[in-house]
């Protein structure tokens, strides 16, 4: 499906690829980096430690979460040719007229390209025990196949910044309440109106998946939705799902986890849709985040 990119977005730095990927330069790239700096500033409210992780996760680790049963339609795999069949590959034309690679047998596939940034955090801290709540943040390029793609709104490859709390049930619930309040204050300063409907993850066969049914019975995901249909942030309560899968312990029990997630490209869409294409008319996410973080910490000190 061919997607038309507006001349306005192209003029401020958007380069769109029909594979569902976006390239950024100029004003849009600067705005994307400023948004991420703003989200890191919001993470400082909890003194969250920043971590950097690779592009892929071991499939075995990810499948502990039943990911490939729940989301096979969205998974993307890094593959390579089987070295034993390289001569066979080179004997033909590597790329067909349709643009497809004419693959010969592949080496075993053992990894999955990152579907959500926070998965790396649970894997990285596998087997850890915590004596107090722990707050972490990370950014990664995430990959999810979709039925259709739209520039900045719905992409195969997109950038996600997450802030995660690992703690008891009460600690994670308190984190989510504060995270939503902090995000609302931030959005208010940027004049980005949103609603917070409940949501469910896009399971492959939702009605056959107990995780989907649990999300319907006990809503654990809420999305900051701009313009009625674009989720630019979400708050998610995972209970002990990740703690049990990766041996994470708190107070002698599997740790509970929760996260606040931001889709950076979607923030570019929301800001340009709300405030126009002239960068001089854009509010400053970085300044707004400093204001919110300063106010929040001051309120905590007063308590």
Residue pairs with C-beta under 8 A, 6 or more apart in sequence:
1 18
1 148
1 149
2 18
3 16
3 18
3 149
3 150
3 151
5 14
5 16
5 151
8 272
8 277
9 28
9 151
9 152
9 272
9 277
10 16
11 277
12 26
12 27
12 28
12 272
12 277
12 279
13 24
13 25
13 26
13 27
13 28
13 29
14 22
14 23
14 24
14 28
14 151
14 152
15 22
15 23
15 24
15 25
16 22
16 23
16 151
17 23
18 149
19 149
19 156
20 146
20 149
20 154
20 155
20 156
20 157
21 155
21 156
21 157
22 151
22 152
22 155
22 157
22 158
22 265
24 32
24 268
27 279
28 268
28 272
30 279
31 268
31 271
31 279
31 282
31 285
32 159
32 264
32 265
32 267
32 268
34 284
34 285
34 286
35 262
35 264
35 267
35 268
35 285
36 139
36 159
36 161
36 264
37 285
37 286
37 289
38 186
38 285
38 286
38 288
38 289
39 137
39 161
39 163
39 262
39 264
39 289
40 50
40 137
40 161
41 286
41 289
41 290
41 293
42 163
42 182
42 183
42 186
42 289
42 292
42 293
43 50
43 135
43 137
43 163
44 293
45 178
45 182
45 292
45 293
45 296
45 297
46 135
46 163
46 165
46 175
47 135
48 135
48 136
48 137
48 163
48 164
49 135
49 136
49 137
50 136
50 137
50 138
51 120
51 121
51 124
51 136
51 137
51 138
52 138
52 139
53 114
53 117
53 120
53 121
53 124
53 138
53 140
54 114
54 120
55 78
55 113
55 114
55 140
55 141
56 78
56 111
56 112
56 113
56 114
57 111
57 112
57 114
57 119
57 120
57 123
58 110
58 111
58 123
59 68
59 77
59 109
59 110
59 111
59 112
60 110
61 123
61 126
61 246
62 68
62 112
62 115
62 119
63 69
64 245
64 246
65 119
65 241
65 242
65 245
66 211
67 75
67 112
67 115
68 75
68 112
69 204
69 209
70 201
70 203
70 204
70 209
70 211
71 115
71 144
71 201
71 202
71 203
71 204
72 204
73 145
73 204
74 115
74 144
74 145
74 146
74 202
75 112
75 113
75 115
75 145
76 112
76 113
76 115
76 143
76 144
76 145
76 156
77 109
77 111
77 112
77 113
78 109
78 111
78 113
79 106
79 107
79 109
80 106
80 107
81 89
81 103
81 104
81 105
81 106
81 107
82 104
82 105
82 106
82 107
83 107
84 105
85 104
85 105
86 104
88 104
89 102
89 103
89 104
92 102
93 102
94 101
94 102
95 101
95 102
96 102
113 143
114 120
114 140
114 141
114 142
114 143
115 142
115 143
115 144
116 142
116 160
116 162
116 261
117 138
117 139
117 140
117 142
117 160
117 161
117 162
117 261
118 138
118 162
118 164
118 257
118 259
118 261
120 138
120 140
121 136
121 138
121 162
121 164
122 242
122 243
122 245
122 246
122 248
122 257
123 246
125 166
125 246
125 248
126 246
126 247
126 248
127 246
127 247
127 248
128 247
128 248
128 249
129 248
129 249
129 250
130 166
130 167
130 248
130 249
130 250
130 255
132 167
133 165
133 166
133 167
133 168
133 171
133 172
133 175
133 250
134 165
134 166
134 167
135 163
135 164
135 165
135 166
135 175
136 163
136 164
136 166
137 161
137 162
137 163
137 164
138 161
138 162
138 164
139 159
139 160
139 161
139 162
140 159
140 160
141 157
141 158
141 159
141 160
142 157
142 158
142 159
142 160
143 156
143 157
144 156
144 158
145 156
146 154
146 155
146 156
148 154
149 155
149 156
151 269
152 265
152 266
152 268
152 269
153 230
153 265
153 266
153 269
155 265
158 263
158 264
158 265
158 266
159 263
159 264
159 265
160 261
160 262
160 263
160 264
161 261
161 262
161 264
162 259
162 260
162 261
162 262
163 179
163 259
163 260
163 261
164 257
164 258
164 259
164 260
165 171
165 172
165 175
165 176
165 257
165 258
165 259
166 172
166 243
166 248
166 250
166 255
166 256
166 257
167 175
167 250
167 255
167 256
167 257
168 250
168 251
168 253
168 255
168 256
169 239
169 256
171 256
172 237
172 238
172 256
172 257
172 258
173 237
173 258
175 258
176 235
176 236
176 237
176 258
176 260
178 296
179 235
179 258
179 260
180 196
180 222
180 235
180 260
182 292
182 293
182 296
183 224
183 233
183 235
183 260
185 292
185 295
185 296
186 285
186 288
186 289
186 292
187 193
187 194
187 224
189 283
189 288
189 291
189 292
190 271
190 283
190 285
190 288
191 274
191 275
191 283
192 226
192 232
192 270
192 271
192 274
193 226
194 224
194 225
194 226
194 232
194 233
195 224
195 225
195 228
196 222
196 223
196 224
196 225
197 222
197 223
197 225
198 219
198 221
198 222
199 221
199 222
199 223
199 231
199 234
200 206
200 212
200 215
200 216
200 221
201 211
201 212
201 215
201 221
203 209
203 211
203 212
206 212
207 213
211 241
214 220
215 221
220 236
220 237
220 238
220 239
221 234
221 235
221 236
221 237
222 234
222 235
223 231
223 233
223 234
224 231
224 232
224 233
224 234
225 231
225 232
226 232
226 266
226 270
226 273
226 274
227 270
227 273
230 266
230 269
230 270
231 263
231 266
232 262
232 263
232 266
232 267
232 270
233 260
233 261
233 262
233 263
234 260
234 261
235 258
235 259
235 260
235 261
236 258
236 259
236 260
236 261
237 256
237 258
238 256
238 257
238 258
238 259
239 256
239 257
240 253
240 254
240 255
240 256
240 257
241 257
242 248
242 255
242 257
243 249
243 250
243 253
243 254
243 255
243 256
243 257
244 254
248 254
248 255
248 257
249 255
250 256
267 285
271 282
271 283
271 285
272 282
275 281
275 282
275 283
